[in-house]
Amino acid sequence: MAATIRDIKEQTGLSLATISKYLNGGNVLPENRMKIEAAIKELHYEVNEIARGLVTNRTRTVGVLAYSVESIFNGTLLRHIGNSLRKAGYGLMICDSCDDPKIEAENVNFLLGKKVDGIIALPVSTETDSLKSAKKAKVPVVLLDRPSRDAEFDCVRIDNCRAAYQAVKFLLDNGHKRIGIVCSRTEYTGRERCKGYRKAMEEAGCVLRKEYCASGTHSIEFGFEGMSRLLSLKERPTAVFMTNYEVALGAVMALNKTNLHCPEDISLMGFDDLIMSHVIHPRLHMVVQPMKEMGEKAAELLLERIGSGQQEMAMEIVLGTRISEGDSVAEIG
């Protein structure tokens, strides 16, 4: 039979009130804490989280909404979030929104029904109406990667426009003027990165050629299609900026279907230094997001909000990026 709190009482000689206070995170005298912890270990006592949740109104569980768990980018962030929360004694409940706002709203209600202490969201879009129910229930929410249009929620992200600007500026500094882009016209990050591309090109006095901008979705399929379109042009770009990991993967697949070579025939700049850049040849130049820091900051901010128990003014944490140099960008005269 499983040990109970009364067994700990018999073992330690302490009152049920003192033991209960310790189990629910309260402060007890050091000598009492040592007695209780020794008894827990000897009796193999396991905390009844449901019962403790009824007392503390906390489940020590955080819900995470991911716009797509298929994304390697999201999977990497989930690992860093999970590691941070685990160290703080919290469990993780992950919901896949399948890039569908309706499913995202259903997932929010599901998490609220499970009495999560807070929610970290990689939202489907900047339209975050689905999260209003969490705010109404006074469950703190931290957005990751994508902000809300009305800046109503805490957010941890990078400056996507600036990151793209720096990537294109790198290509310009290496002599490229005919620079193409494969980007998303639907996702917030894709639109912001396209803005950075345009800003760098305009500042350099380069003509923004419509045919050099292949815009669609952040997907492997569109990366393949968009790059194929650029490579088929009579006067193709000398360099291409691929604004997302999946897009870059599809674009490299398209290049491999041709007789062209990188960087001899075309230079490439990608986004997110994940698996691909380490296994293909030549090694790609990549814009690197601080993904570990992003996940840790989101978890840290959420735990602060849970601890304070107050709805405060929304905070935005914007982190920097860097360019990891590879062998995929040629210098041209």
N, C-alpha and C positions, 0 to 999 in steps of 0.2 A: 504494500500500500504506500502511495506517495506521502512524503512528509508534509506536515501542515505547520502553520504558524504557531499552533499550540505545542507542537513538538519542540520548536525552537524555544518557546517559553520554558518548557520543562528542562531543556538542556542548559539554558543560560540563567534561569532564575529571574529574568527581566520581565517587565510588564508587557502585555499585549500592545499597549499604546506606544511604548518605546520601540518595540520591534516593527510595528506598523509604520511608525514615523520613518524609520530607517529604510524600509522596503519601498516607501513612496517618495524617497529622495530627500527627506528632511535631515536636519543636523542632529546628531546624538553625540554623547560624550565619547571620546576616543576609545576608552576602555570598553564601553558598551558596544561600539562598532566592531571592535576586535572579537568580542564574544559572539556577536551575531554572525559575523562572517565565518568564524570557525565552525559554528553550529550548522550553518548553511552548507558548508563544504562536507562536514562529516555526515550530515543527514541526507545529502544530495537533494536539498530542497530546491524546487523550481518555482519561480515567481509566476503567479496566475496573472498574466497581463490583462485579461478581460476584467478581472476583479479590481486590479490596480487602476485600470482606466476609469472604472466607475467612481473611484475615490478621487483621483487626481484630475479627471476630465481630460486626460491625455492618453493616447495610444502608443506614443513613441514610434509612430509610423508616418512617413512622408509619401505623398503621392507624386508621381512624375508623369507628366503628359509628354509624349514624343509625337511629333507630327508624322514620323514614319520610323519604325524600328528596323526597317530594311537598310536605312542609311548607316554607313560605317561611321560617318561623322557623329550621328546621334548615339550610336553604340559606344563610341569612345567617350563621349561626354557622360553617358549613363554610368560607365565604369568609375570615372573620377567622382561623380556625385555620390555613388554608392559607397566608395571607399571613405569619403569624408563623413557621411552620415553614420556609417558603421562605427567609426572611431568615437562618435558622440553617443553611441548606444541607440541609434534609430534604425528601423527597418525601412525597406523600400517597396512600394507598390507601383509597378509600371503599367501604363495604359497606352496602347497604340491608337492614335487618332486617324491613321490611314489617309492622311492628307485631306480629310473631310471635316469641315466645320461642324456638321451635324453630329458626327461620331465624337468629336472633341467635347461638345456640350454634354452628350450622354456620359462620357467618361468623367467629366467634372462632377456630375450628379452621383455617379457611382462612388467616386472617392469621398465625397461628402457623406454619403450613406455609410461608408466604412469608418467614418469619424477620424480621418487623417488629421494630423496636427498642422499640416501645411502642404502646399503644392508648389513644385517646381515645374514650369511649363516651357517646353520648346513648342511654341504655338504654331498652328497651321498658317496664320496670317497675323497682321497687325490689328485686325478687327477682333477684339477680345471680349465681345459681349458674352460669350459662353462662360467667362470667368467671373462675371458680375455676381453670380449666385454664391461663389466662394467668399467674395468680399462682403456680401449681405450676411453670410453666416459667420463673419469675423474669423475666417480661416485665411492666414497670410499666404500670399502668392508671390513668387519671384519668377520673372520671365528670363529665359536664357536664349541668347543668340538673336532674338527678334523682339523689339519693343512693342508696346501697344500704341496705337495711333494717338490716343488721348493722354498718354503718359500717366495712366492711372495706377500702374503697378510698378513695383521695384523691377529693375532689369539689369542683367549683366551681359555685355556684348562687346564687340570690337567696333571700330569706326570703319565700316565696310568701304565707304567712299574713299577715305584716305588710303586704305590698304591697296585698293585697286589703282589709285593715282600713283602710288609709289612703284607698283609693279610695272605699269605702263611707262613711267618715267625711266625705269631701269632699261627697258627695251629701247626707248628713245635715246638714252645716253650711250647705247651700244650701236647707234647709227641707224636704227630702224625708223622709217617714216610710214611705210605701208603696213599698218598694224591692224589685224582683224581681231574680233572678239566673238566668243561663243558664250552667251549669257542667258539668263532667265528674264522674262518680262512679267512673270507672275509673282515670284517670291520677292519679299522685301530685300533680302541680301543681294539677289541678282540685280534688282533695279538700282540699288545703291552702288554696286560695283560698276555697273554700266555708267553711272554718273561720274565716277572717278576716272574711268577710261576716257570719257568725253572731255573732262576737264583737263587731263594731261595732254591730250591731243590738241585741243584748242590753244592751250598755253604755248605749245611748241609750234603753232602755226601750221599744223598738218590738216589736210582736207579730210573731213569726216565723210567717207564714202559709204553710202547706204548699203551697198553690196558687201561691205566688210563687216557688217554687224548682223550676225546670225543669232536671233533671239527666239527662245521657245520656253522650255522648262528645264529645271535642274535635274536631268536624268541621263543615264547612259545612252538611251536611245536618241535623245536629241543631241547629245554631244557628238555621236556618230554622224547624224544627219547634218548638223550645223557645220562640222569640220569638212564633211564631204562636199558641201556647197561651196565653202571657201576654196578648197583645193581644186575645184573644177573651173574656177574663174580663169579667164584668159590671162589677166594680170593679177595673179594671186598675191596675197600678203606675203611679206618676208618674215613676219612673226605673227603669232596668234596668242591672245590672252584667254585662257580657259578659266571661267570664274567660279568653278565649284568642282569638288572631287569627282562626282559621278560624270559631270560634263567632260572633265579631263580624261577619264577612263574611256569614254565613248570616242572622244576625239583622237586619242592615240590609236584606238582600234581602226578608225577610219584611215589614218595615215599609214598604218601597216598594210592596208589593202591596196596601196599605190606603190609606185616605184620611187617615190620621193623619200628622202632621208632627213633626219633631224640631227644636227642643226645645219647641215650642208645646204639643204634646199629650203628649209623653213625652221625658224626658231619657235620654241614653245615656252610659255610661262603658265604654270598651273596655280591652284589654290588648295590648301590643306595638305600638309606633308604627312600623309598616312602610309598605307602599305605600298601603293603603286610606285611611288617615286623611288622606293628602295629595291625594286625587283626588275624594273625595265631598264633598257639601255637605249640611249644615254640617260643618265640620271637627270630628272627634270628640275629646272628652277621652280621653286614653289613659294607662294605666300604662306607663312606659317602663323596659325592662330595659337595663342597660349591656352590650349584646351584643358590642360590639367588645372591651371589657375582659374579658368572660367568655371569649371565644375566645382572647384573648392570654394570660390567666392560666392557662387549661387547658394551652396549648402550653408556656408557661414552666415550669409545675410538672412536666409530663411530661419535658421536657428536663433538668430538675434531677435527676429520678429516674433517667433514662438515664445521665446523667453520673456519678452517685454509684455506680451499680451495686449498691446495697444496698436491701433491703426494709425501709423504715422505718415508724414508726407513721403510720397514715392521717391526712391533713390535710384539713380542710374550710375552704374559703374562701367566705364568705357576703358577697355584694355588695348594695349598696342600690339602690333604685328611686326614680323620681320620677314626678310626674303632669304630663303635657304638656297644658296647657289649650287647648281649642278653643272651639267655639260650640254644643256639644251638650247642655249642662247649664243649665237655667233655674233661676233663684232663685224659690222660691215662698214665700208667707206662711204 
